Amino acid sequence: FVLAPFASNASELLSAYTYACKKTQKNITTSLSTLVGAACMNNTFVLGIFLALIYLQGLAWQFTAETIAMVLIQWIIGMVAIFSKTQTMVHAILILLCYPGCLF
């Protein structure tokens, strides 16, 4: 659960790293925006698959806390992305700290 997102998003990580190496404000913002976009898309996709499996397989719903945590983290990251024109290190740390919130 910890390494799988990094492995599946290796191209986004490499692209973000390439932008970040240029060390200009525009490139750093592009780098962080790329990572935020990839994280939101992955979370939305996986949550959709998860909910579809629950519905289609007729499984008992026992995942309220996990689902609420994932949706809450997505909303937090989405608000950070929407309301900030420039991504700063504070934004990066906030987003990075949200990752363990989805695991617990």
Backbone as a printed PyTorch tensor [residue, N CA C, xyz], in Angstrom:
tensor([[[  0.8030,  -1.1990,   0.0000],
         [  0.0000,   0.0000,   0.0000],
         [  0.8480,   1.2670,   0.0000]],

        [[  2.0570,   1.1600,   0.4460],
         [  2.9040,   2.3430,   0.5190],
         [  3.6840,   2.5420,  -0.7730]],

        [[  4.2430,   1.4940,  -1.3440],
         [  5.0830,   1.6240,  -2.5320],
         [  4.3210,   1.5650,  -3.8440]],

        [[  3.1400,   0.9710,  -3.8670],
         [  2.3900,   0.8080,  -5.1120],
         [  2.0880,   2.1350,  -5.8080]],

        [[  1.6460,   3.1860,  -5.0960],
         [  1.3970,   4.4520,  -5.8000],
         [  2.6540,   5.0430,  -6.4430]],

        [[  3.7940,   4.8700,  -5.7980],
         [  5.0290,   5.3890,  -6.3780],
         [  5.4160,   4.6120,  -7.6380]],

        [[  5.2170,   3.3160,  -7.6120],
         [  5.5520,   2.4980,  -8.7740],
         [  4.6130,   2.7740,  -9.9380]],

        [[  3.3330,   2.9130,  -9.6610],
         [  2.3740,   3.1340, -10.7480],
         [  2.4470,   4.5430, -11.3130]],

        [[  3.0090,   5.4680, -10.5750],
         [  3.1110,   6.8550, -11.0420],
         [  4.5500,   7.2710, -11.3030]],

        [[  5.3590,   6.3350, -11.6780],
         [  6.7760,   6.6360, -11.9020],
         [  6.9760,   7.7060, -12.9780]],

        [[  6.1570,   7.6910, -14.0260],
         [  6.3250,   8.6860, -15.0910],
         [  5.9920,  10.0910, -14.5850]],

        [[  4.9500,  10.2280, -13.7670],
         [  4.6260,  11.5390, -13.2080],
         [  5.7210,  12.0170, -12.2630]],

        [[  6.2520,  11.0870, -11.4700],
         [  7.3350,  11.4560, -10.5590],
         [  8.5780,  11.9160, -11.3190]],

        [[  8.9080,  11.2090, -12.3820],
         [ 10.0740,  11.5830, -13.1900],
         [  9.8580,  12.9250, -13.8720]],

        [[  8.6560,  13.1380, -14.4040],
         [  8.3370,  14.4140, -15.0420],
         [  8.4080,  15.5590, -14.0370]],

        [[  7.8420,  15.3500, -12.8590],
         [  7.8750,  16.3840, -11.8290],
         [  9.3050,  16.6660, -11.3860]],

        [[ 10.0990,  15.6190, -11.2690],
         [ 11.5040,  15.8000, -10.8870],
         [ 12.2600,  16.6030, -11.9370]],

        [[ 11.9860,  16.3200, -13.2030],
         [ 12.6560,  17.0440, -14.2890],
         [ 12.3090,  18.5260, -14.2430]],

        [[ 11.0330,  18.8310, -14.0420],
         [ 10.6330,  20.2330, -13.9090],
         [ 11.2720,  20.8730, -12.6810]],

        [[ 11.2790,  20.1570, -11.5700],
         [ 11.7890,  20.7180, -10.3150],
         [ 13.2870,  20.9950, -10.3720]],

        [[ 14.0140,  20.2400, -11.1720],
         [ 15.4670,  20.4420, -11.2610],
         [ 15.8300,  21.7980, -11.8610]],

        [[ 14.9070,  22.3930, -12.6070],
         [ 15.1860,  23.6950, -13.2280],
         [ 15.1360,  24.8340, -12.2110]],

        [[ 14.4790,  24.6100, -11.0770],
         [ 14.4750,  25.5080,  -9.9260],
         [ 14.0090,  26.9340, -10.2270]],

        [[ 13.0070,  27.0680, -11.0840],
         [ 12.3460,  28.3540, -11.2460],
         [ 10.9610,  28.2400, -10.6310]],

        [[ 10.3840,  29.3740, -10.2960],
         [  9.0790,  29.3590,  -9.6430],
         [  8.0370,  28.6960, -10.5390]],

        [[  8.0680,  28.9960, -11.8140],
         [  7.0960,  28.4240, -12.7480],
         [  7.2570,  26.9020, -12.8510]],

        [[  8.4800,  26.4380, -12.9490],
         [  8.7160,  24.9960, -13.0930],
         [  8.4010,  24.2230, -11.8080]],

        [[  8.7050,  24.7920, -10.6620],
         [  8.3720,  24.1410,  -9.3940],
         [  6.8540,  24.0440,  -9.2450]],

        [[  6.1500,  25.1270,  -9.6000],
         [  4.6910,  25.1130,  -9.5330],
         [  4.1200,  24.0700, -10.4830]],

        [[  4.6710,  23.9790, -11.6880],
         [  4.2290,  22.9610, -12.6450],
         [  4.4900,  21.5690, -12.0960]],

        [[  5.6300,  21.3800, -11.4810],
         [  5.9880,  20.0870, -10.9060],
         [  5.0080,  19.6690,  -9.8190]],

        [[  4.7490,  20.5530,  -8.8790],
         [  3.8320,  20.2320,  -7.7900],
         [  2.3970,  20.0620,  -8.2900]],

        [[  2.0000,  20.8740,  -9.2640],
         [  0.6540,  20.7470,  -9.8260],
         [  0.4810,  19.4130, -10.5310]],

        [[  1.5150,  18.9480, -11.2010],
         [  1.4710,  17.6360, -11.8500],
         [  1.2620,  16.5360, -10.8230]],

        [[  1.9820,  16.6100,  -9.7190],
         [  1.8410,  15.5900,  -8.6740],
         [  0.4830,  15.6450,  -7.9940]],

        [[ -0.0260,  16.8460,  -7.7460],
         [ -1.3430,  16.9790,  -7.1300],
         [ -2.4190,  16.4230,  -8.0700]],

        [[ -2.3170,  16.7490,  -9.3460],
         [ -3.2790,  16.2360, -10.3280],
         [ -3.2540,  14.7240, -10.4170]],

        [[ -2.0710,  14.1480, -10.4300],
         [ -1.9490,  12.6850, -10.4900],
         [ -2.5300,  12.0370,  -9.2370]],

        [[ -2.2920,  12.6240,  -8.0910],
         [ -2.8210,  12.0670,  -6.8410],
         [ -4.3420,  12.1160,  -6.8090]],

        [[ -4.9110,  13.2360,  -7.2200],
         [ -6.3760,  13.3500,  -7.2280],
         [ -7.0030,  12.3860,  -8.2290]],

        [[ -6.4040,  12.2620,  -9.4090],
         [ -6.9430,  11.3400, -10.4140],
         [ -6.8540,   9.8970,  -9.9340]],

        [[ -5.7420,   9.5220,  -9.3440],
         [ -5.5890,   8.1540,  -8.8440],
         [ -6.5760,   7.8490,  -7.7220]],

        [[ -6.7140,   8.7790,  -6.7930],
         [ -7.6470,   8.5530,  -5.6940],
         [ -9.0830,   8.4450,  -6.1860]],

        [[ -9.4550,   9.2940,  -7.1260],
         [-10.8120,   9.2470,  -7.6650],
         [-11.0520,   7.9380,  -8.4020]],

        [[-10.0900,   7.5310,  -9.1990],
         [-10.2130,   6.2870,  -9.9720],
         [-10.3290,   5.0690,  -9.0570]],

        [[ -9.4630,   4.9910,  -8.0710],
         [ -9.4690,   3.8480,  -7.1580],
         [-10.7300,   3.8420,  -6.2940]],

        [[-11.1740,   5.0040,  -5.8480],
         [-12.4010,   5.0670,  -5.0640],
         [-13.5990,   4.6310,  -5.8950]],

        [[-13.6350,   5.0380,  -7.1660],
         [-14.7160,   4.6090,  -8.0560],
         [-14.7310,   3.1030,  -8.2560]],

        [[-13.5600,   2.5170,  -8.4700],
         [-13.4680,   1.0600,  -8.6250],
         [-13.8990,   0.3670,  -7.3390]],

        [[-13.4510,   0.8850,  -6.2220],
         [-13.8030,   0.3100,  -4.9270],
         [-15.3200,   0.3280,  -4.7070]],

        [[-15.9480,   1.4640,  -4.9620],
         [-17.3910,   1.5730,  -4.7720],
         [-18.1580,   0.7010,  -5.7600]],

        [[-17.6650,   0.6050,  -7.0000],
         [-18.3130,  -0.2600,  -7.9870],
         [-18.2270,  -1.7270,  -7.5660]],

        [[-17.0880,  -2.1450,  -7.0490],
         [-16.9530,  -3.5270,  -6.5780],
         [-17.8930,  -3.8240,  -5.4090]],

        [[-17.9960,  -2.8960,  -4.5110],
         [-18.9090,  -3.0760,  -3.3790],
         [-20.3390,  -3.2500,  -3.8980]],

        [[-20.7420,  -2.3940,  -4.8360],
         [-22.1070,  -2.4330,  -5.3570],
         [-22.3560,  -3.6780,  -6.2090]],

        [[-21.4590,  -3.9490,  -7.1440],
         [-21.6700,  -5.0550,  -8.0930],
         [-21.5510,  -6.4290,  -7.4430]],

        [[-20.6990,  -6.5570,  -6.4480],
         [-20.5270,  -7.8460,  -5.7780],
         [-21.4970,  -8.0280,  -4.6180]],

        [[-22.2380,  -6.9930,  -4.2950],
         [-23.1910,  -7.0740,  -3.1980],
         [-22.5260,  -7.3020,  -1.8530]],

        [[-21.3590,  -6.7280,  -1.6650],
         [-20.6170,  -6.9050,  -0.4180],
         [-21.2230,  -6.0650,   0.7030]],

        [[-21.0150,  -6.5030,   1.9160],
         [-21.4730,  -5.7420,   3.0710],
         [-20.6200,  -4.4790,   3.1940]],

        [[-21.2740,  -3.3840,   3.4770],
         [-20.5560,  -2.1090,   3.5930],
         [-19.9410,  -2.0070,   4.9820]],

        [[-18.6130,  -2.1110,   5.0460],
         [-17.8880,  -2.0130,   6.3050],
         [-16.7030,  -1.0600,   6.1900]],

        [[-16.7960,  -0.1230,   5.2810],
         [-15.6420,   0.7090,   4.9640],
         [-15.9380,   2.1960,   5.0980]],

        [[-16.8200,   2.5550,   5.9990],
         [-17.2140,   3.9610,   6.1320],
         [-16.0350,   4.8410,   6.5230]],

        [[-15.2740,   4.4520,   7.5160],
         [-14.1540,   5.2810,   7.9830],
         [-13.0990,   5.4590,   6.8930]],

        [[-12.7790,   4.3800,   6.1770],
         [-11.7680,   4.4620,   5.1230],
         [-12.2280,   5.3540,   3.9810]],

        [[-13.4980,   5.2370,   3.6130],
         [-14.0350,   6.0350,   2.5160],
         [-14.0890,   7.5070,   2.8960]],

        [[-14.5330,   7.7990,   4.1040],
         [-14.5800,   9.1890,   4.5560],
         [-13.1710,   9.7890,   4.5870]],

        [[-12.1940,   9.0160,   5.0490],
         [-10.8090,   9.5120,   5.0960],
         [-10.3000,   9.8330,   3.6930]],

        [[-10.5580,   8.9570,   2.7260],
         [-10.0730,   9.2020,   1.3560],
         [-10.7540,  10.4200,   0.7340]],

        [[-12.0630,  10.5430,   0.9190],
         [-12.7820,  11.6840,   0.3470],
         [-12.3450,  12.9850,   1.0210]],

        [[-12.1540,  12.9600,   2.3230],
         [-11.7060,  14.1480,   3.0400],
         [-10.3240,  14.5870,   2.5660]],

        [[ -9.4160,  13.6470,   2.4110],
         [ -8.0700,  13.9800,   1.9270],
         [ -8.1390,  14.5560,   0.5170]],

        [[ -8.9900,  13.9940,  -0.3380],
         [ -9.1400,  14.5290,  -1.6860],
         [ -9.6540,  15.9570,  -1.6590]],

        [[-10.6130,  16.2360,  -0.7940],
         [-11.1380,  17.5910,  -0.6870],
         [-10.0540,  18.5620,  -0.1940]],

        [[ -9.2720,  18.1530,   0.7680],
         [ -8.1970,  19.0180,   1.2840],
         [ -7.1980,  19.3320,   0.1810]],

        [[ -6.7550,  18.3210,  -0.5330],
         [ -5.7800,  18.5350,  -1.6040],
         [ -6.4010,  19.3520,  -2.7300]],

        [[ -7.6490,  19.0900,  -3.0440],
         [ -8.3320,  19.8650,  -4.0780],
         [ -8.4360,  21.3340,  -3.7290]],

        [[ -8.7580,  21.6290,  -2.4780],
         [ -8.8560,  23.0290,  -2.0520],
         [ -7.4970,  23.7230,  -2.0990]],

        [[ -6.4600,  23.0080,  -1.7080],
         [ -5.1100,  23.5850,  -1.7960],
         [ -4.7750,  23.9020,  -3.2550]],

        [[ -5.1060,  22.9970,  -4.1500],
         [ -4.7910,  23.1960,  -5.5700],
         [ -5.6280,  24.3160,  -6.1910]],

        [[ -6.8880,  24.4110,  -5.8020],
         [ -7.7720,  25.4090,  -6.4050],
         [ -7.4490,  26.8190,  -5.9300]],

        [[ -7.1950,  26.9850,  -4.6410],
         [ -7.0630,  28.3200,  -4.0780],
         [ -5.6430,  28.8700,  -4.0440]],

        [[ -4.6740,  28.1460,  -4.5470],
         [ -3.3160,  28.6920,  -4.5670],
         [ -2.8010,  28.7280,  -6.0020]],

        [[ -2.3900,  29.9210,  -6.4090],
         [ -1.8700,  30.0770,  -7.7660],
         [ -0.4260,  29.5970,  -7.8670]],

        [[  0.3070,  29.7160,  -6.7770],
         [  1.6890,  29.2710,  -6.7340],
         [  1.8330,  28.2360,  -5.6300]],

        [[  2.4230,  27.1140,  -5.9690],
         [  2.6410,  26.0550,  -4.9830],
         [  3.9480,  26.3520,  -4.2430]],

        [[  3.8810,  26.2920,  -2.9310],
         [  5.0660,  26.5450,  -2.1130],
         [  5.4770,  25.2630,  -1.4010]],

        [[  6.5750,  25.3410,  -0.6980],
         [  7.0420,  24.1860,   0.0680],
         [  6.0470,  23.8310,   1.1680]],

        [[  5.3720,  24.8220,   1.7090],
         [  4.3510,  24.5630,   2.7290],
         [  3.2250,  23.7140,   2.1310]],

        [[  2.8070,  24.0450,   0.9130],
         [  1.7810,  23.2430,   0.2360],
         [  2.2720,  21.8170,   0.0110]],

        [[  3.5090,  21.6780,  -0.4030],
         [  4.0670,  20.3470,  -0.6500],
         [  4.0960,  19.5140,   0.6280]],

        [[  4.4860,  20.1270,   1.7250],
         [  4.5310,  19.4050,   2.9980],
         [  3.1230,  19.0370,   3.4560]],

        [[  2.1630,  19.9570,   3.2920],
         [  0.7740,  19.6730,   3.6540],
         [  0.2350,  18.4960,   2.8520]],

        [[  0.4940,  18.4920,   1.5570],
         [  0.0290,  17.4070,   0.6990],
         [  0.7280,  16.1010,   1.0540]],

        [[  2.0140,  16.1600,   1.3280],
         [  2.7480,  14.9560,   1.7100],
         [  2.2320,  14.3920,   3.0280]],

        [[  1.8680,  15.2470,   3.9560],
         [  1.3390,  14.7910,   5.2420],
         [ -0.0720,  14.1970,   5.1110]],

        [[ -0.7660,  14.5020,   4.0300],
         [ -2.0910,  13.9190,   3.8020],
         [ -1.9920,  12.4410,   3.4010]],

        [[ -0.8900,  12.0450,   2.8200],
         [ -0.7400,  10.6670,   2.3400],
         [ -0.9250,   9.6230,   3.4510]],

        [[ -0.2700,   9.7720,   4.6080],
         [ -0.5130,   8.7750,   5.6670],
         [ -1.9610,   8.7730,   6.1620]],

        [[ -2.6590,   9.9040,   6.0030],
         [ -4.0520,   9.9530,   6.4080],
         [ -4.9300,   9.0000,   5.6360]],

        [[ -4.5620,   8.6990,   4.4170],
         [ -5.3340,   7.7350,   3.6160],
         [ -5.0040,   6.2960,   3.9930]],

        [[ -3.8760,   6.0780,   4.6200],
         [ -3.4730,   4.7260,   4.9510],
         [ -4.0360,   4.2270,   6.2750]],

        [[ -4.3600,   5.1530,   7.1730],
         [ -4.8110,   4.7500,   8.5030],
         [ -6.2700,   4.8870,   8.6150]]])
